[in-house]
Amino acid sequence: MCGIFAYTGPDATAGAIVLEGLKSLEYRGYDSWGVAIRTADGTISVIKHTGKIGSAKLPHIVSHTALGHTRWATHGGVTQANAHPHLSSDGKIVLVHNGIVENYQTLKRELQELGYAFRSETDSEVIAHLIAETRKSVSDPVACVRTAFERLIGMNGVVCYFADDDTFVAVKNGSPLVFARAGKARLLASDPAALAPHSREVLFLEDGDCIAISPDGDTYYGADGMKKQMVFQLLDFDPEDAQLNGFPHFMLKEIHEQPELIRRITEAQEEAVKKAAVMIRESYGTYLVGCGTASYAALAGTYLFSKIAGRHVNFSIASEFAYLTQFIRERSLVVPLSQSGETIDVIDGVRDAKMRKARIMTITNVQGSSLFRMADYALLLGAGPEKAVCSTKAFTAKVALLLLIAHELAGNRERGQETLKQAAAAVADVLDRKDELRALAERMHHRDHLFVLGRGVSYPVALESALKIKEVSYIHAEGFAAGELKHGVIALIEQGTPVLIYNPDDETYHDTLSAAHEVKARGAYVIGVSSRNSDVYDAYFHIDDCADATIIPNVVVAQFLGYYLAVLKGFDPDKPRNLAKSVTVK
Ligand code: G6P
């Protein structure tokens, strides 16, 4: 949520470098953007705009130092004044911020009484003035930022540039910040993927850590204020993976990456899967937690563990988990699922569970992320950067891993690998027949409502499918357990209402078919997704049966429908309105 990028180094096009960095971070927020550039005479030039960066270019200013921000609005509307960077009154301190300053009103009043005038409605501008005020008594930039930062309540990441000292100071508590060296250049960003084109070795700042970059060199400080050794990590992906590579949108590209990804997970994750199974076996209660798409993968996990391994595994939406941690004790195992590894609601719940001495086994796509670092053991999805705001390949990767772990627990690893191979082939088949799904989308894109039904493990897939469709196409889509139909949902069915029904050839088949008849009798346009056709379907999309892994090709159907519905309605599927990929605020 909000992207930060800063550069200082020998290249004289610092502004353009920062702009490119912001473009790669734009999925973190695209309400507005801004860049501050240090000009040759040491003054600061700020350029800010509302809306997406798109193909924006900056006027050429010779500069070796710049910092920028792409915003997801929290405090204050989407206006140019509220866009970052924010400046101190004398224009000599530049600030970009990610997070929420919970006590900003108190601090703002205090600063106003001291005579500070505010240009924006943001909580972020408060930090710029607070640092300027602190500097009056604490001249060292690091000590000054630290002193001011300690007064902020909330989870925040701040990068501050002192023009007079030509010094950056970055500090964080909760919101991610990553540092890299590339030759003589120094860079900071909210996300390692943005640094990958410059360097594959990055340093993830820990909470409370602080880094100073000045003409004298760069220095790293721990939360105790003492100098700390920098430990860099090698990124596990190629910068090329973060490019469109010929696809019109990242969402489409990432959907297409799934067959290969599932095959890779099947083959390459054996050791990680074994270790995860042992941790679950040894636990006294396992809890899968996640937000959004990750929460539906977690819910699917509860069905897979129950059915495949006869094991009760708990599930909670991460934002609700904090209200359920009374059950957590020393032998509990908490399994946060998170593509980014930075979702604040997940981090909060995990922090609480850690205080109760639970063990943490993270499943994430981002090496070095907060949840990766908080874990006793972390499994990496290895899906490469996921850039579209809505999650596709990270979902199927999580489900594939959970399915393998469930089979490992049940002592039939080969069976798990076999079904996943079938699933990879079935996804490839969906890719080959995507035009059928485009035709279906053409039929439905004028509808206001759409429903998705499934039973058993297809229920979380119905939820995920509805989320996929609504978040990119803005059609009101709801997923339901097919059995709940008669308890209210059926009142919403009208003549022609599209109802997507997942009906794999498993123990749910006949009951789900009854649901199809019930909605059809009330005028629904029924789309059956199954390995078995039926007269009840107005439209039928064949999916090869892959036992418990059938949910993987099934969800790809909805990924395509969402994508095509968005494109047909003229929306950008990669950047849906109001959303951001990495939700680092509450
Ligand atoms: C946001 C994204 C979703 C994602 C969710 C959880 O809401 O738009 O696509 O599923 O965050 O993100 P995580 O990184 O924790 O998986």
Residues whose N, C-alpha, C, O or C-beta is under 5 A from the ligand:
A	BS01	G6P	C291 G292 T293 A294 L337 S338 Q339 S340 G341 T343 V389 C390 S391 L579 A580 K581 V583
